């Protein structure tokens, strides 16, 4: 099953994009966010673990990353 179909099966909220992600409220350092957006961590075969309390933007960060590739 392709990525788009898996995201649809998960019921991924497509309204969560980097345009709607508020970097001012994020605790993710701007340099780290830039690195994540570059997706070079995928090419480098690095793992990504995103954790945080409910309501801190973890899902909002992961959804657009999943859509980028």
N, C-alpha and C positions, 0 to 999 in steps of 0.2 A: 504494500500500500504506500503510495506517495505521500510526501510531507503535507501537501495541501489537503489531501483527503483525511490524513490523521488529525490535522488541526480542526477540520470541520467536524470530525467524529468527537473530538474533545469539546466542541462548542466554544472554540477560541473566540474571544471578543475582538473583532477586527477594528474596533474603534480605539484600541490601545495602540498608539503609534508614538514615534519619537516626537512628532509635532505636538502631541497632547501630553507628553511626559514633562513634568515640571522639574527641571534640573536644579532650580533654586531650593526646592523642598527635599531633594535627594541627598543622602549621605554618601553617595558614590562620588569619589573624587573625579573631577573633570577629565584628568588624564586617563583614568581607568575607564570611564565611560567612552572616551574616544577610542581606546584600544578595543573595547567590546564591539563598538560600532564598525570598526575596521574589519572585523571578522578574521584577523590574522591569527587569532588564538585557535581557530579551527584548522587553518593550514599548518599551524605548528603542533597540531594534535594535542592541544591542551584541553583539559576538562574545565567545565564551568559549574560552580555550585553557587546558587543564589539562595540566601536564607535571610529571613527577617520576620519580625512580628507582623501580624495581620494589619493591613492598612498602610504599609510603608513603601509600597510601589514595586515589590518584587515581581508580581505578575505583570505589571505595566512595563517593566523593563524587559522581561522575557518574551512577551508576545511579539514586539517588533523585531527582536533578534531572530526569532524563529521564522518570521516572514521574509527576512532579508536575503537568505541564501537560496 
